[in-house]
């Protein structure tokens, strides 16, 4: 990747998909669920993005995929990356 920002955009795009980013908020707005949109944004920024960064950093540290990373942390956590 040409920059760190380009890598993060491609990681978010492959993990989330454009359906979640564009279609869901527009459907919520169209059908009057604007009150749900605020907790959705909080969950996205407080849970989703930190977990994405955690998964990327674990993959870089262990140089393995999801299942291998969590399996190295603890054997019972091997299924977390599925």
MARTIGU-568592 format. One line per 10 residues: number of its first residue (from 1); their letters; for each residue x, y, z of N, C-alpha, C, O. Coordinates in Angstrom, 3 decimals. Layout:
BEGIN
NUM> a> X Y Z X Y Z X Y Z X Y Z; ...
END
This chain:
BEGIN
1> xxxxxxxxxx> 0.835 -1.180 0.000 0.000 0.000 0.000 0.877 1.239 0.000 1.991 1.232 0.523; 0.360 2.289 -0.589 1.149 3.503 -0.707 1.264 4.264 0.606 2.249 4.967 0.830; 0.262 4.132 1.479 0.315 4.816 2.770 -0.456 4.005 3.808 -1.158 3.047 3.486; -0.303 4.412 5.031 -1.006 3.748 6.116 -2.515 3.975 6.011 -3.311 3.085 6.309; -2.890 5.172 5.586 -4.308 5.497 5.442 -4.961 4.641 4.365 -6.099 4.202 4.531; -4.263 4.402 3.276 -4.797 3.549 2.216 -4.996 2.118 2.710 -5.964 1.459 2.330; -4.095 1.641 3.546 -4.245 0.304 4.121 -5.467 0.231 5.018 -6.232 -0.731 4.940; -5.667 1.232 5.871 -6.829 1.223 6.763 -8.130 1.304 5.977 -9.100 0.628 6.318; -8.162 2.123 4.926 -9.377 2.205 4.112 -9.687 0.880 3.427 -10.849 0.481 3.347; -8.672 0.204 2.940 -8.926 -1.091 2.294 -9.333 -2.145 3.313 -10.165 -3.000 3.012
11> xxxxxxxxxx> -8.762 -2.099 4.513 -9.149 -3.047 5.552 -10.590 -2.828 5.989 -11.347 -3.785 6.146; -10.969 -1.570 6.186 -12.345 -1.268 6.572 -13.299 -1.637 5.442 -14.378 -2.173 5.694; -12.916 -1.358 4.212 -13.774 -1.689 3.073 -13.982 -3.176 2.905 -15.074 -3.609 2.540; -12.964 -3.959 3.161 -13.127 -5.408 3.016 -13.871 -6.008 4.195 -14.577 -7.004 4.035; -13.729 -5.428 5.363 -14.385 -5.979 6.548 -15.842 -5.552 6.656 -16.701 -6.363 7.000; -16.121 -4.309 6.370 -17.454 -3.773 6.589 -18.312 -3.883 5.341 -19.450 -4.349 5.407; -17.789 -3.469 4.232 -18.571 -3.471 3.001 -19.377 -2.187 2.874 -19.713 -1.552 3.874; -19.681 -1.817 1.655 -20.394 -0.564 1.433 -21.859 -0.644 1.826 -22.480 0.392 2.062; -22.429 -1.831 1.905 -23.819 -1.964 2.317 -24.037 -1.456 3.726 -25.049 -0.816 4.012; -23.098 -1.736 4.600 -23.219 -1.279 5.978 -22.937 0.213 6.094 -23.556 0.899 6.907
21> xxxxxxxxxx> -22.027 0.711 5.303 -21.630 2.111 5.427 -22.654 3.053 4.811 -22.922 4.111 5.380; -23.235 2.705 3.669 -24.136 3.621 2.965 -25.601 3.239 3.066 -26.440 4.103 3.317; -25.930 1.976 2.878 -27.336 1.587 2.786 -28.039 1.618 4.136 -29.147 2.144 4.238; -27.425 1.072 5.159 -28.071 1.003 6.468 -28.414 2.381 7.034 -29.559 2.579 7.441; -27.493 3.340 7.085 -27.871 4.658 7.609 -28.952 5.344 6.772 -29.803 6.040 7.325; -28.931 5.160 5.451 -29.974 5.790 4.639 -31.331 5.154 4.887 -32.339 5.860 4.900; -31.389 3.837 5.085 -32.658 3.180 5.409 -33.170 3.612 6.780 -34.371 3.809 6.962; -32.274 3.756 7.730 -32.679 4.211 9.062 -33.262 5.614 8.979 -34.290 5.896 9.595; -32.622 6.484 8.232 -33.108 7.855 8.084 -34.444 7.887 7.349 -35.335 8.653 7.717; -34.587 7.066 6.320 -35.805 7.055 5.504 -37.023 6.612 6.299 -38.117 7.142 6.105
31> xxxxxxxxxx> -36.845 5.647 7.190 -37.979 5.110 7.936 -38.111 5.696 9.336 -38.808 5.130 10.177; -37.457 6.813 9.596 -37.653 7.536 10.842 -36.930 6.964 12.047 -37.362 7.179 13.179; -35.874 6.263 11.839 -35.136 5.696 12.958 -33.890 6.486 13.295 -32.861 5.907 13.644; -33.969 7.782 13.196 -32.804 8.627 13.444 -32.260 8.508 14.851 -31.068 8.723 15.073; -33.118 8.166 15.815 -32.656 8.004 17.195 -31.725 6.795 17.320 -30.872 6.758 18.207; -31.883 5.822 16.446 -31.008 4.657 16.481 -29.660 4.954 15.837 -28.678 4.263 16.107; -29.607 5.961 15.003 -28.382 6.278 14.272 -27.268 6.750 15.205 -26.094 6.477 14.953; -27.622 7.450 16.271 -26.609 7.952 17.215 -25.939 6.802 17.958 -24.709 6.785 18.018; -26.672 5.827 18.536 -25.984 4.686 19.146 -25.196 3.849 18.135 -24.172 3.256 18.476; -25.682 3.804 16.887 -24.953 3.091 15.837 -23.579 3.719 15.618 -22.585 3.002 15.508
41> xxxxxxxxxx> -23.514 5.022 15.554 -22.233 5.705 15.375 -21.326 5.519 16.593 -20.119 5.325 16.445; -21.909 5.579 17.803 -21.115 5.327 19.007 -20.524 3.928 18.984 -19.345 3.746 19.288; -21.336 2.936 18.623 -20.843 1.559 18.573 -19.769 1.404 17.512 -18.788 0.690 17.716; -19.951 2.070 16.382 -18.963 1.983 15.310 -17.623 2.545 15.755 -16.587 1.918 15.533; -17.628 3.713 16.377 -16.375 4.369 16.730 -15.777 3.875 18.046 -14.558 3.914 18.217; -16.606 3.414 18.974 -16.082 2.976 20.261 -15.786 1.485 20.324 -14.989 1.054 21.157; -16.411 0.685 19.460 -16.193 -0.758 19.489 -15.613 -1.255 18.171 -14.595 -1.947 18.161; -16.251 -0.908 17.072 -15.872 -1.469 15.779 -14.470 -1.111 15.323 -13.695 -1.994 14.956; -14.142 0.138 15.340 -12.826 0.584 14.857 -11.699 0.120 15.792 -10.670 -0.338 15.296; -11.846 0.219 17.133 -10.783 -0.327 17.988 -10.575 -1.833 17.811 -9.439 -2.305 17.866
51> xxxxxxxxxx> -11.646 -2.586 17.601 -11.476 -4.019 17.356 -10.786 -4.289 16.030 -10.010 -5.237 15.917; -11.060 -3.469 15.028 -10.379 -3.605 13.743 -8.883 -3.345 13.902 -8.063 -4.089 13.364; -8.527 -2.303 14.631 -7.118 -1.985 14.857 -6.448 -3.084 15.691 -5.296 -3.436 15.435; -7.160 -3.626 16.686 -6.624 -4.725 17.482 -6.347 -5.945 16.617 -5.292 -6.568 16.738; -7.281 -6.287 15.753 -7.105 -7.458 14.902 -5.946 -7.271 13.927 -5.181 -8.205 13.685; -5.814 -6.082 13.372 -4.704 -5.809 12.448 -3.365 -5.872 13.183 -2.402 -6.449 12.677; -3.308 -5.277 14.377 -2.037 -5.269 15.109 -1.658 -6.667 15.598 -0.477 -7.014 15.608; -2.641 -7.473 16.004 -2.322 -8.852 16.391 -1.803 -9.651 15.202 -0.867 -10.438 15.337; -2.409 -9.448 14.045 -1.959 -10.139 12.844 -0.542 -9.759 12.458 0.235 -10.605 12.016; -0.204 -8.488 12.623 1.154 -8.053 12.305 2.155 -8.555 13.338 3.285 -8.901 12.994
61> xxxxxxxxxx> 1.746 -8.596 14.591 2.662 -9.044 15.645 2.961 -10.538 15.522 4.124 -10.939 15.565; 1.936 -11.358 15.370 2.122 -12.802 15.314 2.407 -13.308 13.901 2.841 -14.447 13.730; 2.173 -12.489 12.904 2.347 -12.848 11.491 1.548 -14.105 11.148 2.043 -15.018 10.486; 0.304 -14.125 11.615 -0.617 -15.231 11.378 -1.996 -14.666 11.056 -2.221 -13.458 11.131; -2.899 -15.548 10.702 -4.285 -15.160 10.500 -5.017 -15.064 11.830 -4.416 -15.202 12.895; -6.332 -14.822 11.755 -7.115 -14.624 12.971 -7.073 -15.829 13.903 -6.807 -15.688 15.096; -7.334 -17.001 13.361 -7.400 -18.200 14.190 -6.043 -18.478 14.847 -5.988 -18.852 16.019; -4.974 -18.302 14.113 -3.641 -18.528 14.666 -3.275 -17.528 15.745 -2.660 -17.889 16.749; -3.654 -16.256 15.544 -3.347 -15.219 16.542 -4.023 -15.504 17.869 -3.379 -15.517 18.918; -5.321 -15.730 17.814 -6.038 -15.966 19.060 -5.662 -17.311 19.669 -5.727 -17.474 20.887
71> xxxxxxxxxx> -5.272 -18.273 18.842 -4.801 -19.550 19.355 -3.474 -19.426 20.078 -3.221 -20.163 21.031; -2.615 -18.498 19.639 -1.341 -18.271 20.332 -1.551 -17.576 21.671 -0.792 -17.791 22.615; -2.579 -16.747 21.747 -2.867 -16.060 23.012 -3.348 -17.076 24.047 -2.831 -17.132 25.162; -4.337 -17.874 23.668 -4.841 -18.937 24.539 -5.511 -19.986 23.655 -6.193 -19.644 22.689; -5.322 -21.230 23.979 -5.834 -22.321 23.133 -7.353 -22.291 23.015 -7.894 -22.621 21.959; -8.044 -21.903 24.074 -9.510 -21.855 24.017 -10.027 -20.696 23.185 -11.177 -20.727 22.747; -9.219 -19.680 22.954 -9.633 -18.517 22.168 -9.441 -18.735 20.680 -9.604 -17.799 19.898; -9.100 -19.946 20.271 -8.811 -20.236 18.872 -10.011 -19.970 17.964 -9.819 -19.582 16.812; -11.217 -20.160 18.432 -12.409 -19.962 17.600 -12.885 -18.532 17.511 -13.844 -18.256 16.789; -12.249 -17.603 18.221 -12.690 -16.208 18.207 -12.517 -15.606 16.811 -13.344 -14.798 16.387
81> xx> -11.481 -15.976 16.105 -11.196 -15.372 14.808 -12.012 -15.912 13.664 -11.799 -15.510 12.521; -12.942 -16.811 13.927 -13.746 -17.366 12.838 -14.827 -16.450 12.390 -15.583 -16.786 11.479
END
